[in-house]
Amino acid sequence: MSQILLMAETGSDIPADLAKKEGIELVPMHVSFGDTTKEDGSFPASDVVSFYKETGILPKTSGCVPEDFTVAFDRIHTAYPNAQILYLAYSAVTTCSYQSAQIAAEGRNYIKSLDTKQVSAGQYVVVITMARLLREHPEWTIDDALTTAQALSDQVHMCFVPDTLEFLRAGGRVSNATAICGTLLKIHPCIEILNGYLKATKKQRGNMKKIVPRLISDYIAQQNLGKEELWLIQTPGLSEEIMKVAEQTAYDEGIKKVTWVPTGGVITCHGGPGAFGVVGLSKES
């Protein structure tokens, strides 16, 4: 049976060393700092925050282009000519990456693709969990893996709360008035990934130290998340104090394992510094 290899974008925020260990191919998304464009993952995410503070210009993100996938497909097929590739994509409604992959995959019958309808740590959970499942089930066909990945994607739930609305304002996602009012009233929108879209749902009020434990407890209950593992998102600048509070809250809720997922350049451009998020798998009914 042919080997099944996994592929995702760097926007999944899977660290390069973990991707290498798990045999996952990461295709670069891109971040533009003014006139200079860099591959996501090739620079510290804190550079996004520093650039904005120094210039007042928010770096812009862009998805993978067909050439990015062509290079990756060719490299894998040359090294593993009998392998099949399962590409678990960053939400297709948020980026051109999925379309770029379809263009590059034309004429290649060894590639299957799935829009996970997840971003950042949500996509991370799908890809890393699939890597483990493939080790446990070497008998799976590519279609078995695709079916499992689809069901898994549907089980993943993700939300995050920005510490500041400044980056959302700079990116044109909220108005100046909203950003100012949010700062004055300490209002933080909870942004959830719903059917692939990033949507502001419930508003959280207070400082992050108060919001974080409430968010964790509420989200576990609302989404009926399993207790085996919870993934927590941190953008640059999230304090050690808040991280400790977050972990303790998770363990108090019965979570057995907590995994922190530091964001890369792409999601940091949207969430800004000091943002926090929660990702979990809903219990199977």
ChimeraX attribute file (.defattr): number of C-alpha atoms within 10 A of each C-alpha:
attribute: neighborCount
match mode: 1-to-1
recipient: residues
	/A:1	11
	/A:2	16
	/A:3	16
	/A:4	22
	/A:5	20
	/A:6	22
	/A:7	23
	/A:8	25
	/A:9	27
	/A:10	28
	/A:11	27
	/A:12	29
	/A:13	27
	/A:14	26
	/A:15	16
	/A:16	15
	/A:17	10
	/A:18	11
	/A:19	20
	/A:20	12
	/A:21	8
	/A:22	16
	/A:23	14
	/A:24	23
	/A:25	21
	/A:26	23
	/A:27	26
	/A:28	23
	/A:29	24
	/A:30	22
	/A:31	23
	/A:32	17
	/A:33	18
	/A:34	12
	/A:35	6
	/A:36	8
	/A:37	14
	/A:38	15
	/A:39	18
	/A:40	25
	/A:41	23
	/A:42	14
	/A:43	13
	/A:44	13
	/A:45	22
	/A:46	18
	/A:47	15
	/A:48	25
	/A:49	23
	/A:50	13
	/A:51	15
	/A:52	17
	/A:53	11
	/A:54	8
	/A:55	11
	/A:56	11
	/A:57	16
	/A:58	24
	/A:59	26
	/A:60	17
	/A:61	21
	/A:62	18
	/A:63	25
	/A:64	23
	/A:65	20
	/A:66	19
	/A:67	13
	/A:68	17
	/A:69	24
	/A:70	16
	/A:71	12
	/A:72	18
	/A:73	21
	/A:74	13
	/A:75	13
	/A:76	17
	/A:77	15
	/A:78	11
	/A:79	9
	/A:80	14
	/A:81	13
	/A:82	14
	/A:83	18
	/A:84	22
	/A:85	23
	/A:86	23
	/A:87	24
	/A:88	28
	/A:89	26
	/A:90	28
	/A:91	24
	/A:92	19
	/A:93	16
	/A:94	16
	/A:95	16
	/A:96	17
	/A:97	26
	/A:98	27
	/A:99	17
	/A:100	18
	/A:101	23
	/A:102	15
	/A:103	15
	/A:104	20
	/A:105	18
	/A:106	9
	/A:107	8
	/A:108	12
	/A:109	9
	/A:110	17
	/A:111	20
	/A:112	18
	/A:113	18
	/A:114	18
	/A:115	18
	/A:116	25
	/A:117	23
	/A:118	30
	/A:119	25
	/A:120	25
	/A:121	30
	/A:122	28
	/A:123	28
	/A:124	25
	/A:125	27
	/A:126	25
	/A:127	28
	/A:128	17
	/A:129	13
	/A:130	19
	/A:131	18
	/A:132	11
	/A:133	15
	/A:134	18
	/A:135	12
	/A:136	10
	/A:137	11
	/A:138	12
	/A:139	12
	/A:140	18
	/A:141	16
	/A:142	21
	/A:143	11
	/A:144	12
	/A:145	17
	/A:146	19
	/A:147	12
	/A:148	15
	/A:149	22
	/A:150	16
	/A:151	13
	/A:152	19
	/A:153	21
	/A:154	15
	/A:155	16
	/A:156	23
	/A:157	23
	/A:158	26
	/A:159	25
	/A:160	24
	/A:161	26
	/A:162	24
	/A:163	24
	/A:164	21
	/A:165	28
	/A:166	23
	/A:167	24
	/A:168	19
	/A:169	18
	/A:170	19
	/A:171	16
	/A:172	10
	/A:173	13
	/A:174	14
	/A:175	15
	/A:176	15
	/A:177	10
	/A:178	13
	/A:179	21
	/A:180	15
	/A:181	13
	/A:182	18
	/A:183	15
	/A:184	9
	/A:185	12
	/A:186	16
	/A:187	21
	/A:188	24
	/A:189	19
	/A:190	19
	/A:191	20
	/A:192	20
	/A:193	20
	/A:194	15
	/A:195	13
	/A:196	17
	/A:197	16
	/A:198	19
	/A:199	14
	/A:200	16
	/A:201	13
	/A:202	11
	/A:203	12
	/A:204	18
	/A:205	14
	/A:206	12
	/A:207	13
	/A:208	23
	/A:209	14
	/A:210	13
	/A:211	18
	/A:212	24
	/A:213	18
	/A:214	14
	/A:215	22
	/A:216	22
	/A:217	15
	/A:218	12
	/A:219	18
	/A:220	22
	/A:221	13
	/A:222	10
	/A:223	16
	/A:224	15
	/A:225	21
	/A:226	17
	/A:227	19
	/A:228	12
	/A:229	18
	/A:230	24
	/A:231	21
	/A:232	24
	/A:233	26
	/A:234	24
	/A:235	26
	/A:236	22
	/A:237	13
	/A:238	17
	/A:239	14
	/A:240	9
	/A:241	9
	/A:242	18
	/A:243	18
	/A:244	11
	/A:245	14
	/A:246	25
	/A:247	20
	/A:248	15
	/A:249	18
	/A:250	23
	/A:251	15
	/A:252	11
	/A:253	14
	/A:254	13
	/A:255	18
	/A:256	13
	/A:257	13
	/A:258	17
	/A:259	12
	/A:260	15
	/A:261	23
	/A:262	20
	/A:263	27
	/A:264	26
	/A:265	32
	/A:266	27
	/A:267	19
	/A:268	26
	/A:269	25
	/A:270	22
	/A:271	25
	/A:272	27
	/A:273	24
	/A:274	19
	/A:275	23
	/A:276	28
	/A:277	25
	/A:278	25
	/A:279	27
	/A:280	25
	/A:281	25
	/A:282	19
	/A:283	12
	/A:284	10
	/A:285	3
